[in-house]
Amino acid sequence: MANALAARSVPDASRTTIYNAFTHTRLPMAGLVDALVVELLSRIKGIPHEQIDSISSTLNQLWIQADDEDRARQPDFAASLPSTPPPPPMSEPSLFDLLPLPSFHRSHIGMGQSI
């Protein structure tokens, strides 16, 4: 199966991704699902190409619905982040209040000079 999908230039169609598509609960990529559907249906004798296209289209719509439901079930990433704690109350002295920093006034700076 992997060789047949590789011949169709399906990206990421390895044996592992095909196995995972059938065995894992995570939704496989839409392109892989479509390629698998077309490949499996084309192996059945007597199915016209129009019917393969119709089935592929139907399964694509089902994949979109499944993807929408999967996204709706996943929590919003921003909502899952812890909230930022509020700043401490201002009744406590800040670091700048505790440090003996010199204060500069205009009287200490001459005309045209900069700090």
C-alpha positions in Angstrom: 0.0 0.0 0.0 2.8 2.4 0.9 4.4 1.8 -2.5 1.1 2.4 -4.3 0.6 5.7 -2.5 4.2 6.7 -3.1 3.6 6.2 -6.8 0.7 8.6 -6.6 3.0 11.1 -4.9 1.1 11.2 -1.6 3.2 13.1 0.9 4.0 11.2 4.2 2.5 8.0 3.0 4.8 5.7 4.9 4.0 2.3 6.3 3.9 3.9 9.7 1.4 6.7 8.8 -0.8 4.1 7.0 -0.8 1.8 10.0 -1.5 4.8 12.3 -4.4 5.8 10.1 -6.1 2.5 10.8 -5.1 1.9 14.4 -4.9 5.2 16.2 -7.7 7.4 17.5 -6.0 10.6 16.2 -7.5 11.8 13.0 -5.1 11.1 10.0 -4.3 13.8 7.5 -7.1 14.4 5.0 -4.8 13.8 2.0 -3.8 10.4 3.3 -7.4 9.4 4.0 -8.4 10.4 0.4 -5.5 8.6 -1.1 -6.3 5.4 0.9 -9.9 5.6 -0.1 -9.1 6.0 -3.8 -6.4 3.3 -3.7 -8.6 0.8 -1.9 -11.7 1.4 -4.1 -9.6 1.3 -7.3 -8.6 -2.3 -6.4 -12.3 -3.4 -6.5 -13.2 -4.5 -10.0 -16.2 -3.0 -11.7 -16.4 0.3 -9.7 -16.7 3.2 -12.1 -14.4 6.2 -11.6 -17.5 8.4 -11.0 -18.5 6.3 -8.0 -15.0 6.4 -6.6 -15.0 10.2 -6.9 -18.4 10.3 -5.2 -17.4 8.1 -2.3 -14.1 10.1 -1.9 -16.1 13.3 -1.8 -18.5 11.9 0.8 -15.6 10.7 3.0 -13.9 14.0 2.6 -17.0 15.8 4.0 -17.1 13.3 6.9 -13.4 14.0 7.6 -14.1 17.7 7.7 -16.9 17.1 10.2 -14.7 14.9 12.3 -11.9 17.5 12.3 -14.4 20.2 13.4 -15.6 18.1 16.2 -12.0 17.2 17.2 -11.1 20.9 17.3 -14.3 21.8 19.3 -13.3 19.2 22.0 -9.8 20.5 22.4 -9.5 23.2 25.0 -8.4 26.6 23.9 -4.7 26.9 24.4 -4.8 30.4 25.8 -7.5 29.3 28.3 -5.4 26.4 29.5 -2.5 28.7 30.5 -2.3 29.7 34.1 -3.5 33.3 34.7 -0.9 35.9 35.7 -1.1 36.7 39.4 -2.1 40.2 40.3 0.6 42.6 41.4 1.3 42.9 45.1 -0.5 45.6 47.0 1.2 49.0 46.9 1.2 49.3 50.7 4.5 47.6 50.9 7.6 49.7 49.9 9.0 49.0 46.5 12.6 48.2 45.7 13.1 51.8 44.6 11.8 53.1 47.9 14.4 51.1 49.7 17.4 52.0 47.6 19.3 55.3 48.4 19.2 56.6 44.9 20.3 60.2 44.3 17.7 62.6 43.1 18.5 65.0 40.4 16.9 68.5 40.3 17.2 71.2 37.6 19.2 73.2 40.0 22.0 70.6 39.9 22.1 70.6 36.1 23.6 73.6 34.3 22.2 75.1 31.1 22.9 73.0 28.1 24.3 70.1 30.0 22.8 66.6 30.1 22.8 63.9 32.6 
